[in-house]
Amino acid sequence: MVRPPVATEMLLTLYTFSCACTIALDALSNGVKITDQRVPGAVLNGTEYVVLDCVYKVKPDETEGLVVTWYFNNSPSPTYQWIPGQPPRTIGPLRSRINLGYAAPTDDALAKYRALYIIRPTIELSGDYKCVVSTYTDEDFMIKKMTVYAPGQHMHMKRTKTENQEMVNISCTVSRVFPMPNMQLYKLNTNGTENRNSTLPIDILDYQNDGAYDVTVSSLFSESELPSRTIFFCKLIIPNTPYSITKRFVYNPGNTESLSAGKDTF
């Protein structure tokens, strides 16, 4: 039998030792494993309820000291905590908003109260939700963001003339919207094409006490561009949500400041 060179033999020994260590470490790790964190990316403000779930596995021989904890927006203090055998408890901004009696859809007694059932989520509950599952020997966590969005209560458009009376400023305002939206303002040309601009910068921004915004965008048009009845469109898009709305307004030359809203909204 031909022995391998000494260097090769040493490499084989080190490789075998490394594999053995890896297997040993794998056996020691993953006593706790979060397999899924179910957090909706976008929720409409005032929805009846929303459930945030944290699905995990724990090795049968490593369940001692099991604790499920939820944190909100990087707070060092837990928002929700459950220790099997004890009732769940909650503190902080979600204290009066969580249904502590909600049980997750599972037969596993060690996962019964793992989920957050938030009653009528509102915009101040937008943010990062971190689920931490720990035992005496291991820990795992996941973080996901949820945006509670408010589509706004009223959209209106108005016009004002510049001092030299040669230009017309058309503005569109949306009240009580969250988070900060993107907006477009454009007109329908006489040939039926749209003179669409890119997203406009916010001209006026007012903060409301509950965190919502009143926002206004505007665009200048020469008086000669608006000789007769003109159709304008105002479009609002809330980023990272499925919500967008476009409203049609009718401009008629004259002294009226407000533009009449069309019946169609899309």
BATOR-958231 format. One record per residue (C-alpha): residue in three letters; z, y, x; residue number from 1. Coordinates in Angstrom, 3 decimals. Each point is the difference from the previous one (the first is absolute). Example, Ala and Ser with C-alpha at 12.3 -4.5 7.8 and 13.67 -1.06 7.14 Angstrom:
<bakols>
+-----+----------+----------+----------+-----+
: res :       c3 :       c2 :       c1 :   n :
+-----+----------+----------+----------+-----+
: ALA :    7.800 :   -4.500 :   12.300 :   1 :
: SER :   -0.660 :    3.440 :    1.370 :   2 :
+-----+----------+----------+----------+-----+
</bakols>
This chain:
<bakols>
+-----+----------+----------+----------+-----+
: res :       c3 :       c2 :       c1 :   n :
+-----+----------+----------+----------+-----+
: MET :    0.000 :    0.000 :    0.000 :   1 :
: VAL :   -0.991 :    3.397 :    1.340 :   2 :
: ARG :    2.676 :    2.636 :   -0.371 :   3 :
: PRO :   -1.134 :    3.518 :   -0.951 :   4 :
: PRO :    0.457 :    2.726 :    2.562 :   5 :
: VAL :    3.493 :    1.492 :    0.172 :   6 :
: ALA :   -1.144 :    3.342 :   -1.456 :   7 :
: THR :   -1.673 :   -1.726 :   -2.945 :   8 :
: GLU :    3.067 :   -2.132 :   -0.604 :   9 :
: MET :    2.207 :    3.090 :   -0.042 :  10 :
: LEU :   -2.310 :    1.700 :   -2.500 :  11 :
: LEU :    0.081 :   -3.038 :   -2.268 :  12 :
: THR :    3.788 :   -0.059 :    0.187 :  13 :
: LEU :    0.226 :    3.705 :   -0.842 :  14 :
: TYR :   -2.454 :   -0.410 :   -2.894 :  15 :
: THR :    2.005 :   -2.899 :   -1.415 :  16 :
: PHE :    3.218 :    1.995 :    0.354 :  17 :
: SER :   -1.598 :    3.032 :   -1.668 :  18 :
: CYS :   -1.216 :   -2.076 :   -2.946 :  19 :
: ALA :    3.427 :   -1.547 :   -0.402 :  20 :
: CYS :    1.624 :    3.448 :   -0.020 :  21 :
: THR :   -2.513 :    1.281 :   -2.554 :  22 :
: ILE :    0.676 :   -2.929 :   -2.298 :  23 :
: ALA :    3.740 :    0.508 :    0.393 :  24 :
: LEU :   -0.274 :    3.724 :   -0.776 :  25 :
: ASP :   -2.170 :   -0.697 :   -3.044 :  26 :
: ALA :    2.618 :   -2.396 :   -1.237 :  27 :
: LEU :    2.675 :    2.667 :    0.363 :  28 :
: SER :   -2.040 :    2.821 :   -1.568 :  29 :
: ASN :   -1.234 :    0.563 :   -3.549 :  30 :
: GLY :    3.247 :   -1.029 :   -1.592 :  31 :
: VAL :   -0.878 :    2.852 :   -2.349 :  32 :
: LYS :   -3.602 :    0.845 :   -0.829 :  33 :
: ILE :   -1.245 :    2.607 :   -2.499 :  34 :
: THR :   -3.309 :   -1.352 :   -1.283 :  35 :
: ASP :   -0.952 :    2.837 :   -2.346 :  36 :
: GLN :    1.192 :    3.446 :   -1.013 :  37 :
: ARG :   -1.435 :    0.941 :   -3.376 :  38 :
: VAL :    0.071 :    3.771 :   -0.292 :  39 :
: PRO :   -2.691 :    1.786 :   -2.054 :  40 :
: GLY :   -1.767 :    2.697 :    1.977 :  41 :
: ALA :   -0.244 :    2.414 :   -2.946 :  42 :
: VAL :    2.039 :    0.296 :   -3.200 :  43 :
: LEU :   -0.451 :    2.556 :   -2.785 :  44 :
: ASN :    2.921 :    2.400 :   -0.369 :  45 :
: GLY :    2.238 :   -1.037 :   -2.901 :  46 :
: THR :   -1.288 :   -3.589 :   -0.215 :  47 :
: GLU :    2.466 :   -2.134 :   -1.972 :  48 :
: TYR :    0.996 :   -2.012 :    3.064 :  49 :
: VAL :   -1.270 :   -1.355 :    3.305 :  50 :
: VAL :    1.136 :   -3.095 :    1.900 :  51 :
: LEU :    0.100 :   -0.107 :    3.801 :  52 :
: ASP :    0.342 :   -3.568 :    1.233 :  53 :
: CYS :    0.890 :   -1.507 :    3.352 :  54 :
: VAL :   -0.993 :   -3.660 :    0.340 :  55 :
: TYR :    1.614 :   -1.926 :    2.848 :  56 :
: LYS :    0.869 :   -3.415 :    1.373 :  57 :
: VAL :    3.270 :   -1.008 :    1.632 :  58 :
: LYS :    0.555 :   -3.247 :    1.881 :  59 :
: PRO :    2.409 :   -2.200 :   -1.982 :  60 :
: ASP :    2.452 :   -0.254 :    2.895 :  61 :
: GLU :   -0.025 :    3.770 :    0.708 :  62 :
: THR :    0.909 :    1.545 :   -3.363 :  63 :
: GLU :    3.527 :    0.975 :    1.004 :  64 :
: GLY :    0.499 :    3.762 :   -0.138 :  65 :
: LEU :   -3.173 :    0.638 :   -2.024 :  66 :
: VAL :   -0.417 :    3.645 :   -1.030 :  67 :
: VAL :   -2.970 :    1.722 :   -1.671 :  68 :
: THR :   -0.120 :    3.755 :    0.562 :  69 :
: TRP :   -2.471 :    2.696 :   -1.065 :  70 :
: TYR :   -0.285 :    3.372 :    1.733 :  71 :
: PHE :   -1.816 :    3.093 :   -1.278 :  72 :
: ASN :   -1.804 :    2.481 :    2.270 :  73 :
: ASN :    1.669 :   -1.010 :    3.263 :  74 :
: SER :    3.487 :    0.708 :   -1.296 :  75 :
: PRO :    2.652 :   -1.693 :    2.176 :  76 :
: SER :    1.923 :   -0.852 :   -3.165 :  77 :
: PRO :   -1.269 :   -2.794 :   -2.233 :  78 :
: THR :   -1.357 :    0.875 :   -3.422 :  79 :
: TYR :    0.538 :   -3.501 :   -1.364 :  80 :
: GLN :    1.848 :   -3.034 :    1.314 :  81 :
: TRP :    0.583 :   -3.514 :   -1.237 :  82 :
: ILE :    2.138 :   -2.760 :    1.484 :  83 :
: PRO :   -0.364 :   -3.350 :   -1.794 :  84 :
: GLY :    3.167 :   -0.746 :   -1.928 :  85 :
: GLN :    0.646 :    3.703 :   -0.583 :  86 :
: PRO :   -1.563 :    2.474 :   -2.459 :  87 :
: PRO :   -2.692 :    2.295 :    1.436 :  88 :
: ARG :    0.955 :    3.603 :    0.665 :  89 :
: THR :   -1.895 :    3.237 :    0.478 :  90 :
: ILE :    0.715 :    3.472 :    1.382 :  91 :
: GLY :   -1.947 :    3.167 :    0.787 :  92 :
: PRO :   -2.905 :    1.542 :   -1.943 :  93 :
: LEU :   -0.775 :   -3.245 :   -1.833 :  94 :
: ARG :    3.560 :   -0.626 :   -1.122 :  95 :
: SER :   -0.619 :    0.730 :   -3.680 :  96 :
: ARG :   -3.625 :   -1.158 :    0.043 :  97 :
: ILE :    0.344 :   -3.716 :    0.796 :  98 :
: ASN :    0.508 :   -2.807 :   -2.489 :  99 :
: LEU :    2.613 :   -2.079 :    1.804 : 100 :
: GLY :   -0.374 :   -2.824 :   -2.494 : 101 :
: TYR :   -3.627 :   -0.709 :    0.846 : 102 :
: ALA :   -0.584 :   -3.468 :    1.477 : 103 :
: ALA :   -3.110 :   -0.804 :    2.023 : 104 :
: PRO :   -2.333 :   -2.701 :   -1.381 : 105 :
: THR :    1.317 :   -2.821 :    2.187 : 106 :
: ASP :    2.166 :   -3.114 :   -0.338 : 107 :
: ASP :    1.513 :    0.610 :    3.430 : 108 :
: ALA :    3.605 :    1.127 :   -0.443 : 109 :
: LEU :   -0.160 :    1.580 :    3.463 : 110 :
: ALA :   -2.778 :    2.350 :   -1.136 : 111 :
: LYS :    1.033 :    0.809 :   -3.571 : 112 :
: TYR :    0.745 :    3.717 :    0.494 : 113 :
: ARG :   -2.387 :    0.742 :    2.848 : 114 :
: ALA :   -2.157 :    2.505 :   -1.971 : 115 :
: LEU :    0.352 :    3.652 :   -0.996 : 116 :
: TYR :   -0.594 :    0.777 :   -3.674 : 117 :
: ILE :   -0.414 :    3.792 :   -0.109 : 118 :
: ILE :    0.269 :    1.618 :   -3.423 : 119 :
: ARG :   -2.491 :    2.808 :   -0.749 : 120 :
: PRO :   -0.937 :    0.883 :    3.595 : 121 :
: THR :   -0.621 :    3.695 :    0.624 : 122 :
: ILE :   -1.652 :    1.879 :    2.846 : 123 :
: GLU :    3.159 :    0.415 :    2.085 : 124 :
: LEU :    0.059 :   -3.778 :    0.413 : 125 :
: SER :   -3.251 :    0.057 :    1.982 : 126 :
: GLY :    0.395 :   -1.265 :    3.530 : 127 :
: ASP :    0.576 :   -2.995 :    2.253 : 128 :
: TYR :    1.896 :   -3.022 :   -1.273 : 129 :
: LYS :    1.419 :   -2.335 :    2.625 : 130 :
: CYS :    1.246 :   -3.483 :   -0.853 : 131 :
: VAL :    2.337 :   -1.668 :    2.500 : 132 :
: VAL :    1.071 :   -3.634 :   -0.321 : 133 :
: SER :    2.650 :   -1.137 :    2.453 : 134 :
: THR :    2.399 :   -2.841 :    0.731 : 135 :
: TYR :    2.578 :   -0.504 :    2.727 : 136 :
: THR :   -2.734 :   -1.337 :    2.297 : 137 :
: ASP :   -3.260 :    1.760 :   -0.893 : 138 :
: GLU :   -1.597 :    2.993 :   -1.719 : 139 :
: ASP :   -3.408 :    1.092 :   -1.258 : 140 :
: PHE :   -1.323 :    3.136 :   -1.705 : 141 :
: MET :   -3.084 :    1.565 :   -1.572 : 142 :
: ILE :   -0.845 :    3.591 :   -0.965 : 143 :
: LYS :   -2.491 :    1.226 :   -2.585 : 144 :
: LYS :   -0.731 :    3.411 :   -1.505 : 145 :
: MET :   -0.021 :    0.786 :   -3.708 : 146 :
: THR :   -1.356 :    3.260 :   -1.434 : 147 :
: VAL :    1.169 :    1.093 :   -3.432 : 148 :
: TYR :   -2.730 :    2.403 :   -1.071 : 149 :
: ALA :   -0.123 :    2.686 :   -2.688 : 150 :
: PRO :   -3.542 :    0.823 :   -1.200 : 151 :
: GLY :    0.844 :    3.550 :   -1.044 : 152 :
: GLN :    0.703 :    1.462 :   -3.412 : 153 :
: HIS :   -2.694 :    2.648 :   -0.373 : 154 :
: MET :   -3.286 :    0.936 :    1.652 : 155 :
: HIS :   -1.597 :    3.375 :   -0.639 : 156 :
: MET :   -2.651 :    2.202 :    1.563 : 157 :
: LYS :   -0.375 :    3.770 :    0.108 : 158 :
: ARG :   -2.186 :    2.662 :    1.551 : 159 :
: THR :    0.707 :    3.315 :    1.686 : 160 :
: LYS :   -2.446 :    2.500 :    1.458 : 161 :
: THR :    0.263 :    1.479 :    3.465 : 162 :
: GLU :    0.569 :    3.738 :    0.376 : 163 :
: ASN :   -3.692 :    0.730 :    0.538 : 164 :
: GLN :   -0.820 :   -2.005 :   -3.144 : 165 :
: GLU :   -2.696 :   -1.918 :    1.891 : 166 :
: MET :    1.860 :   -3.278 :    0.380 : 167 :
: VAL :    1.811 :   -2.214 :   -2.479 : 168 :
: ASN :    2.987 :   -2.080 :    1.061 : 169 :
: ILE :    0.246 :   -3.231 :   -2.006 : 170 :
: SER :    3.362 :   -1.740 :    0.327 : 171 :
: CYS :    1.401 :   -3.272 :   -1.313 : 172 :
: THR :    3.734 :   -0.631 :   -0.367 : 173 :
: VAL :    1.867 :   -3.229 :   -0.661 : 174 :
: SER :    3.718 :    0.034 :   -0.746 : 175 :
: ARG :    2.696 :   -2.532 :    0.801 : 176 :
: VAL :   -2.000 :   -2.442 :    2.108 : 177 :
: PHE :    1.303 :   -2.353 :    2.729 : 178 :
: PRO :   -0.690 :   -0.793 :    2.788 : 179 :
: MET :   -2.211 :    2.735 :    1.426 : 180 :
: PRO :   -3.455 :   -0.506 :   -1.550 : 181 :
: ASN :   -3.523 :    0.528 :    1.260 : 182 :
: MET :   -2.110 :    2.280 :   -2.191 : 183 :
: GLN :   -3.655 :    0.906 :   -0.447 : 184 :
: LEU :   -1.531 :    2.892 :   -1.924 : 185 :
: TYR :   -3.731 :    0.103 :   -0.658 : 186 :
: LYS :   -2.608 :    1.164 :   -2.505 : 187 :
: LEU :   -2.963 :   -1.509 :   -1.792 : 188 :
: ASN :   -3.267 :    1.624 :    1.024 : 189 :
: THR :   -2.616 :    1.017 :   -2.546 : 190 :
: ASN :   -2.186 :   -2.941 :    1.056 : 191 :
: GLY :    2.816 :   -2.417 :   -0.789 : 192 :
: THR :    1.077 :   -0.707 :    3.590 : 193 :
: GLU :    3.558 :    0.478 :    1.198 : 194 :
: ASN :    0.819 :    2.611 :    2.605 : 195 :
: ARG :    2.876 :   -2.126 :    1.265 : 196 :
: ASN :    2.183 :    1.122 :    2.887 : 197 :
: SER :    2.293 :   -2.029 :    2.196 : 198 :
: THR :    3.721 :   -0.145 :   -0.641 : 199 :
: LEU :    1.354 :    3.551 :   -0.101 : 200 :
: PRO :    3.141 :    1.214 :    1.754 : 201 :
: ILE :    2.927 :    0.782 :   -2.262 : 202 :
: ASP :    0.166 :    3.784 :   -0.527 : 203 :
: ILE :    3.290 :    0.215 :   -1.880 : 204 :
: LEU :    2.825 :   -2.497 :    0.137 : 205 :
: ASP :    3.202 :    0.245 :   -2.024 : 206 :
: TYR :    2.805 :   -2.525 :    0.369 : 207 :
: GLN :    1.904 :   -1.116 :   -3.084 : 208 :
: ASN :    3.658 :   -1.003 :   -0.050 : 209 :
: ASP :   -0.812 :   -3.673 :   -0.515 : 210 :
: GLY :   -2.395 :   -0.090 :    2.963 : 211 :
: ALA :   -3.267 :    0.371 :   -1.938 : 212 :
: TYR :   -2.613 :    2.628 :    0.837 : 213 :
: ASP :   -2.020 :    2.647 :   -1.801 : 214 :
: VAL :   -3.258 :    0.286 :    1.962 : 215 :
: THR :   -2.993 :    2.335 :   -0.155 : 216 :
: VAL :   -3.414 :   -0.152 :    1.661 : 217 :
: SER :   -2.727 :    2.615 :   -0.272 : 218 :
: SER :   -3.567 :    0.743 :    0.995 : 219 :
: LEU :   -2.066 :    3.202 :    0.091 : 220 :
: PHE :   -3.346 :    0.350 :   -1.757 : 221 :
: SER :   -2.307 :    2.995 :   -0.036 : 222 :
: GLU :   -0.447 :    1.684 :   -3.367 : 223 :
: SER :   -3.711 :   -0.782 :    0.195 : 224 :
: GLU :    0.774 :   -3.732 :    0.104 : 225 :
: LEU :    1.664 :    0.238 :   -3.404 : 226 :
: PRO :   -2.427 :    1.930 :   -2.204 : 227 :
: SER :    0.657 :   -2.099 :   -3.072 : 228 :
: ARG :    2.043 :   -2.861 :   -1.364 : 229 :
: THR :    1.000 :   -2.247 :    2.930 : 230 :
: ILE :    1.728 :   -3.377 :    0.120 : 231 :
: PHE :    2.756 :   -0.433 :    2.589 : 232 :
: PHE :    1.867 :   -3.158 :    0.939 : 233 :
: CYS :    3.463 :   -0.339 :    1.482 : 234 :
: LYS :    0.849 :   -3.371 :    1.548 : 235 :
: LEU :    3.459 :   -1.147 :    1.043 : 236 :
: ILE :    0.634 :   -3.082 :    2.143 : 237 :
: ILE :    3.469 :   -1.290 :    0.891 : 238 :
: PRO :   -0.275 :   -1.765 :    3.382 : 239 :
: ASN :    1.087 :   -3.641 :    0.317 : 240 :
: THR :    0.088 :   -0.440 :   -3.777 : 241 :
: PRO :   -2.627 :   -1.058 :   -2.554 : 242 :
: TYR :    0.251 :    3.371 :   -1.743 : 243 :
: SER :   -2.754 :    2.596 :   -0.183 : 244 :
: ILE :   -1.147 :    2.328 :   -2.762 : 245 :
: THR :   -2.949 :    2.353 :   -0.441 : 246 :
: LYS :    0.043 :    2.667 :   -2.672 : 247 :
: ARG :   -2.907 :    2.120 :   -1.226 : 248 :
: PHE :    0.333 :    3.742 :   -0.607 : 249 :
: VAL :   -2.491 :    2.449 :   -1.493 : 250 :
: TYR :   -0.532 :    3.436 :    1.539 : 251 :
: ASN :   -1.468 :    2.746 :   -2.186 : 252 :
: PRO :   -0.713 :    3.443 :    1.485 : 253 :
: GLY :    2.298 :    2.601 :   -1.442 : 254 :
: ASN :    3.497 :    1.322 :    0.320 : 255 :
: THR :    1.963 :   -3.150 :   -0.802 : 256 :
: GLU :    2.129 :   -1.189 :    2.867 : 257 :
: SER :    0.417 :   -3.649 :   -0.970 : 258 :
: LEU :   -2.797 :   -2.531 :   -0.144 : 259 :
: SER :   -0.175 :   -2.152 :   -3.103 : 260 :
: ALA :    0.676 :   -3.670 :    0.586 : 261 :
: GLY :   -2.618 :   -2.522 :   -1.017 : 262 :
: LYS :    0.938 :   -2.961 :   -2.150 : 263 :
: ASP :   -0.983 :   -2.563 :    2.591 : 264 :
: THR :    2.415 :   -1.096 :    2.681 : 265 :
: PHE :   -0.891 :   -2.824 :    2.355 : 266 :
+-----+----------+----------+----------+-----+
</bakols>
